[in-house]
Structure formats: C-alpha cells, structure tokens
Amino acid sequence: MKHTIITLCIMLIGGMCFAGIDENAGTYGYKFLNVPYGPVSLSLAGRGVFSIDNPGSFLLQPAASCMNDQHLLGITHNMWLADTQANMIAYSFAQRKSHFGIAMRNLDYGEIENRDDMGFLIGNYHPLDIDVTANYAHRVTPSIYAGANLGILYQKLNTASSLALHTDLGFCWLPPVKDAKITLVGRNLGIANHTDEERVKLPVCFELDINKGFSVAEQHLILGGSVIQTLDEDLKGNVNLECELFQLLTLRGGYLLGYDAQDFSAGFGVKYKNISVDYGYGAFNSELNDVHSFGVTYRF
C-alpha cells in the first residue's frame, strides 16, 4: 500500500510539472468548484488546508483532516464577485486514524435578464450551481495519510442544465521535521454530460501544500505555501500565515502569486466554548469588487 501511494504521489508531481494551458482551455467550466468557500479558506489565500477551524478543508485536500481529533459542523456565506453568493454547509468527523466528511456548496447568481437576439427583454432566469461531496480519509502509516472525495454537481443555466461526477485524490506526508506537513492533491477529476450539445470539461488542478508550525511567545503560528496548476491556467502560488492567540482569537492573512485580479487576503476568528465565528476578506483589482465571507462552526 505504501508503494502504491508513493507511485501516485510521483504521478501527481509529474502532472504538476508537465501541466500547462490546455489547447482546449475555452471548454473548461464548473469554475465554482475552485471558489474558496468559507472565511478561513478565503483569508488564507484560498487554502486553509491544515486549519483546524476550517470544517470544509477536505474539499481542498482530502487527506488533511484525518490528522485532527474533532467533530465539526460549519455554515459559511461568501459575498462573492459580481453580486453572486457562495454558500457551504460542511460536516467533519476526524478521529486521527480516519475521517468522514460531507459538504454541500452552491453558487447563486441571482436573477439575470433574458434578452432576445434584438436585445429586447423577454424575462429573467436564475442560474445556479450546486455540489454535494463526501470524503473519506485514512492513516496508512504513522507519517502517511490518504483520502478521496466523491461528488456530484448540478448546473442550471437559462435553457440548459448539466450533471457531473467528480473526485479528488489527496496524500499527506509528515516529514521528520517538527510540526511540518507536505500534501499533494489532484482535484476535479471526473466527467460531465453534454450541455447544449457540448461537453464541458471539469477544471482539473494539481496542488502542492507545505506547512510549518512554530511557537512564538507560547502562541502557535502556522506558515504555509502552495503551488497550484490548473490545466487551463498559468502556474499560481500563495503564502499564508495563521496565528492563534490564547486559544481565543485567530488572525489570518495571505498573499497570492500569479493571479491577475487578486493579491492579498486577511481575516480573523473568535472562539467561545464550542462556537467559532470567522470572517474573511479577499482584495480584488479595481475592475472587480472585493469579497467578504462569514462563517459559524460548532464543535461537538
């Protein structure tokens, strides 16, 4: 089993090295799968793979949540681009040796005017993207974790709709360095049916995350960095930092590299007993609105 996982990791690294902008880039869709759902992910430059306050972290890395020992239910709301709304409800049950999670997320575009070929208004329509994803992860060895997601999504446009089945495969390695983690994941692998006689491809991406924890003045800091290769986009990356103060307040920030419209993000979280309340902010360029995210997490 260990050799199989090592082989799959090498394949993922190879996919990242040789992936580039596909000649059929215009046929890739379902981009809502790559929206950073929730304030924790948004404030950490779209990641938050190892944050214990992120109930939907398994959507980004199927293997990472397995290392925790907690039971979470989270609800998040993103005020996203162009007045769209991105929402998620996620359940996570981690026992260190295994993890089960399920999440439902949607991107709501609101009412859009429907016009004919002459430009006359003939009504309105309401596009919608909905996805339900389940996760299972397992500790293979004391230093290697593996996980997989399986999801089904539904997309409704004006006069057409589509269904897609997708999966994510993730691996996590704990190197012989204190509080360090390295993960690899291949996301959005799958197939969709035809929409208006055209099959739209899923936005396949390969992602590498490296995180290191530190203790400063008895407070815990997590410094992370990521490399992301989506098949129809240029190579991107980010760095992020999360700092927990007195087990009560968490400060977060990140900087995105290689993004045309984004640069930095920030946020914070407050804990009280079993409840966490989080806020995230993402800065976009002047042509797009900045985005905000709010979330509430309950610990059983």
C-alpha positions as CSV (number, residue, x, y, z in Angstrom):
1,M,0.0,0.0,0.0
2,K,2.8,2.4,0.9
3,H,4.5,1.8,-2.5
4,T,1.2,2.4,-4.3
5,I,0.8,5.8,-2.5
6,I,4.4,6.8,-3.4
7,T,3.7,5.9,-7.0
8,L,0.5,8.0,-7.0
9,C,2.4,10.9,-5.5
10,I,5.0,10.8,-8.2
11,M,2.2,10.8,-10.8
12,L,0.7,13.9,-9.2
13,I,4.1,15.7,-9.1
14,G,4.6,14.7,-12.8
15,G,1.1,16.1,-13.6
16,M,2.1,19.4,-12.0
17,C,5.4,19.6,-13.8
18,F,4.0,18.9,-17.3
19,A,0.6,20.5,-17.0
20,G,0.1,23.8,-18.7
21,I,-2.5,25.8,-20.5
22,D,-4.5,23.3,-22.5
23,E,-5.3,24.0,-26.2
24,N,-8.9,23.4,-25.3
25,A,-8.9,25.9,-22.4
26,G,-12.1,27.5,-23.5
27,T,-14.1,24.3,-23.0
28,Y,-13.3,24.1,-19.2
29,G,-16.1,25.1,-16.9
30,Y,-17.6,24.5,-13.4
31,K,-15.2,27.0,-12.0
32,F,-17.3,27.3,-8.9
33,L,-15.5,24.1,-7.7
34,N,-12.4,26.3,-7.1
35,V,-14.1,29.1,-5.2
36,P,-12.6,29.4,-1.7
37,Y,-15.7,28.5,0.3
38,G,-15.7,30.0,3.8
39,P,-13.8,32.7,5.7
40,V,-10.9,30.5,6.7
41,S,-10.0,29.5,3.2
42,L,-10.6,33.0,1.8
43,S,-8.4,34.7,4.4
44,L,-5.6,32.2,3.9
45,A,-5.2,33.0,0.2
46,G,-7.7,30.3,-0.9
47,R,-6.2,27.4,1.1
48,G,-6.6,26.7,4.8
49,V,-5.8,23.0,4.3
50,F,-4.4,22.4,7.8
51,S,-6.5,24.9,9.8
52,I,-8.5,23.2,12.5
53,D,-11.1,25.9,12.2
54,N,-11.9,25.0,8.6
55,P,-14.7,22.4,8.5
56,G,-14.6,22.2,4.7
57,S,-10.8,21.8,4.4
58,F,-11.3,18.3,3.0
59,L,-12.7,19.9,-0.2
60,L,-9.2,21.3,-0.8
61,Q,-7.1,18.3,0.5
62,P,-9.0,15.0,1.1
63,A,-6.3,13.6,3.4
64,A,-5.5,16.6,5.7
65,S,-8.5,16.5,8.1
66,C,-7.6,12.9,9.1
67,M,-4.8,14.2,11.3
68,N,-7.2,16.0,13.7
69,D,-9.4,14.7,16.5
70,Q,-12.5,16.8,16.3
71,H,-16.2,16.8,15.3
72,L,-17.4,19.9,13.4
73,L,-20.4,21.4,11.7
74,G,-19.9,24.6,9.8
75,I,-22.0,27.0,7.8
76,T,-20.4,29.7,5.6
77,H,-21.6,32.5,3.4
78,N,-19.5,34.3,0.8
79,M,-20.4,37.7,-0.8
80,W,-18.6,36.8,-4.0
81,L,-17.9,38.5,-7.3
82,A,-20.5,40.4,-9.3
83,D,-23.1,40.2,-6.6
84,T,-23.1,36.3,-6.6
85,Q,-23.4,34.4,-3.3
86,A,-21.4,31.3,-2.5
87,N,-22.7,29.2,0.4
88,M,-21.5,26.0,2.1
89,I,-22.6,23.7,4.9
90,A,-19.9,21.1,5.9
91,Y,-19.7,18.3,8.4
92,S,-16.4,16.8,9.5
93,F,-15.7,13.9,11.9
94,A,-12.0,13.3,12.4
95,Q,-10.5,10.6,14.7
96,R,-6.8,10.8,13.8
97,K,-6.9,7.4,12.2
98,S,-9.8,8.2,9.8
99,H,-12.0,11.0,8.7
100,F,-15.5,11.2,7.3
101,G,-16.9,14.5,5.9
102,I,-19.7,15.7,3.7
103,A,-20.3,19.2,2.3
104,M,-22.9,20.9,0.2
105,R,-22.0,24.1,-1.6
106,N,-23.7,26.3,-4.1
107,L,-23.0,29.4,-6.2
108,D,-26.1,31.6,-6.6
109,Y,-26.0,34.1,-9.5
110,G,-29.4,35.7,-8.6
111,E,-31.8,36.9,-11.3
112,I,-30.3,37.7,-14.7
113,E,-32.2,39.5,-17.5
114,N,-33.0,37.3,-20.5
115,R,-33.0,39.1,-23.8
116,D,-33.6,38.0,-27.4
117,D,-31.4,38.5,-30.4
118,M,-32.6,42.0,-30.9
119,G,-31.8,43.0,-27.3
120,F,-35.4,43.1,-26.1
121,L,-36.1,42.0,-22.5
122,I,-38.2,38.8,-22.6
123,G,-37.9,37.8,-18.9
124,N,-35.4,36.7,-16.2
125,Y,-33.7,33.5,-15.3
126,H,-31.8,32.2,-12.3
127,P,-28.6,30.3,-12.9
128,L,-27.4,28.0,-10.1
129,D,-24.5,25.7,-9.3
130,I,-24.9,23.0,-6.6
131,D,-22.5,20.4,-5.5
132,V,-22.5,17.6,-2.8
133,T,-19.2,16.0,-1.9
134,A,-18.4,13.2,0.5
135,N,-14.9,12.4,1.9
136,Y,-13.1,9.5,3.5
137,A,-9.5,9.6,4.6
138,H,-7.3,7.0,6.4
139,R,-3.9,7.0,8.1
140,V,-1.9,4.5,6.1
141,T,1.3,4.7,8.2
142,P,2.3,7.0,11.1
143,S,3.5,9.6,8.6
144,I,1.4,9.0,5.5
145,Y,-2.3,9.8,5.1
146,A,-4.5,9.3,2.1
147,G,-8.0,10.5,1.3
148,A,-10.6,10.7,-1.5
149,N,-13.6,12.8,-2.3
150,L,-16.5,11.8,-4.4
151,G,-19.1,14.4,-5.5
152,I,-21.9,15.1,-7.8
153,L,-22.8,18.6,-9.1
154,Y,-25.7,20.1,-10.9
155,Q,-25.6,23.3,-13.0
156,K,-28.6,25.1,-14.3
157,L,-28.3,27.8,-17.0
158,N,-31.0,29.6,-18.9
159,T,-32.3,26.9,-21.2
160,A,-29.9,24.1,-20.3
161,S,-28.6,22.1,-17.3
162,S,-25.9,19.5,-16.7
163,L,-24.7,16.9,-14.2
164,A,-21.2,15.9,-13.4
165,L,-19.4,13.3,-11.3
166,H,-16.1,14.3,-9.9
167,T,-13.4,13.1,-7.5
168,D,-10.3,14.4,-5.6
169,L,-7.3,12.3,-4.6
170,G,-5.1,13.6,-1.8
171,F,-2.0,12.5,0.1
172,C,-0.2,13.9,3.1
173,W,3.3,13.2,4.4
174,L,4.6,14.2,7.8
175,P,8.4,14.7,7.3
176,P,10.9,14.2,10.1
177,V,10.7,17.9,10.9
178,K,8.7,19.0,13.9
179,D,5.2,20.3,13.0
180,A,5.8,20.2,9.3
181,K,3.3,18.8,6.7
182,I,3.5,18.3,2.9
183,T,0.5,17.4,0.8
184,L,-0.3,16.7,-2.8
185,V,-3.8,16.6,-4.4
186,G,-5.4,16.1,-7.8
187,R,-8.8,17.8,-7.8
188,N,-11.9,17.9,-10.0
189,L,-11.1,14.7,-11.8
190,G,-14.3,13.5,-13.5
191,I,-16.8,13.8,-16.3
192,A,-19.9,15.8,-17.1
193,N,-22.8,15.2,-19.5
194,H,-23.4,17.4,-22.6
195,T,-24.8,20.9,-22.2
196,D,-26.3,22.3,-25.5
197,E,-24.6,19.5,-27.4
198,E,-21.2,20.4,-26.0
199,R,-19.4,18.5,-23.2
200,V,-17.8,21.0,-20.8
201,K,-14.7,19.8,-19.0
202,L,-14.0,20.0,-15.3
203,P,-11.3,22.4,-14.1
204,V,-8.7,19.7,-13.2
205,C,-6.0,21.1,-11.0
206,F,-2.9,19.7,-9.1
207,E,-1.9,21.3,-5.8
208,L,1.1,21.1,-3.5
209,D,0.9,22.5,0.0
210,I,3.8,22.8,2.5
211,N,3.1,24.0,6.1
212,K,5.3,24.5,9.1
213,G,4.2,25.3,12.7
214,F,6.1,27.5,15.1
215,S,5.7,28.5,18.7
216,V,6.4,32.2,19.5
217,A,5.9,33.5,23.0
218,E,3.8,30.5,23.8
219,Q,1.5,31.2,20.8
220,H,1.1,28.9,17.8
221,L,1.8,30.1,14.3
222,I,1.3,28.2,11.0
223,L,3.2,29.3,7.9
224,G,2.1,27.8,4.7
225,G,2.8,27.9,1.0
226,S,1.1,26.4,-2.1
227,V,1.7,25.8,-5.7
228,I,-1.4,25.3,-7.9
229,Q,-1.5,24.2,-11.5
230,T,-5.0,24.3,-13.2
231,L,-5.0,22.8,-16.7
232,D,-6.4,25.9,-18.4
233,E,-4.4,28.5,-16.4
234,D,-0.9,29.6,-15.6
235,L,1.0,28.3,-12.6
236,K,0.0,30.1,-9.4
237,G,1.0,30.1,-5.8
238,N,0.5,31.7,-2.5
239,V,1.8,32.1,1.0
240,N,-0.3,32.3,4.2
241,L,0.0,32.7,7.9
242,E,-2.3,31.7,10.7
243,C,-1.7,32.8,14.3
244,E,-3.7,31.6,17.3
245,L,-3.7,33.8,20.4
246,F,-4.6,32.5,23.8
247,Q,-6.8,29.8,22.2
248,L,-9.4,32.6,21.8
249,L,-8.5,34.8,18.8
250,T,-7.1,33.6,15.5
251,L,-5.5,36.0,12.9
252,R,-5.1,35.0,9.3
253,G,-3.5,36.5,6.2
254,G,-2.3,35.5,2.8
255,Y,-0.7,36.8,-0.4
256,L,-1.5,35.3,-3.9
257,L,1.2,35.0,-6.6
258,G,0.4,34.8,-10.3
259,Y,-3.2,36.0,-10.1
260,D,-4.2,38.8,-12.4
261,A,-7.1,40.0,-10.3
262,Q,-6.2,39.1,-6.7
263,D,-3.3,39.9,-4.4
264,F,-3.9,39.7,-0.6
265,S,-6.4,38.4,1.8
266,A,-6.9,38.6,5.6
267,G,-9.3,37.6,8.3
268,F,-9.9,36.5,11.9
269,G,-11.8,34.1,14.0
270,V,-13.1,34.2,17.6
271,K,-13.8,31.1,19.7
272,Y,-16.1,30.9,22.7
273,K,-16.7,27.4,24.2
274,N,-17.9,25.2,21.4
275,I,-18.6,28.0,18.9
276,S,-16.3,29.7,16.4
277,V,-17.2,32.8,14.4
278,D,-14.9,33.7,11.5
279,Y,-14.6,36.5,8.9
280,G,-12.5,36.5,5.7
281,Y,-11.7,39.3,3.2
282,G,-10.3,39.0,-0.3
283,A,-8.9,42.0,-2.2
284,F,-9.5,42.2,-6.0
285,N,-8.4,44.8,-8.5
286,S,-10.4,47.9,-9.3
287,E,-12.4,46.2,-12.0
288,L,-13.9,43.7,-9.6
289,N,-15.4,44.1,-6.2
290,D,-13.7,42.9,-3.0
291,V,-15.2,39.8,-1.4
292,H,-16.3,39.0,2.1
293,S,-17.0,35.7,3.9
294,F,-18.7,34.9,7.2
295,G,-18.9,31.5,8.9
296,V,-20.0,29.8,12.1
297,T,-18.6,26.5,13.3
298,Y,-19.9,24.3,16.1
299,R,-17.7,21.7,17.9
300,F,-19.5,18.7,19.2
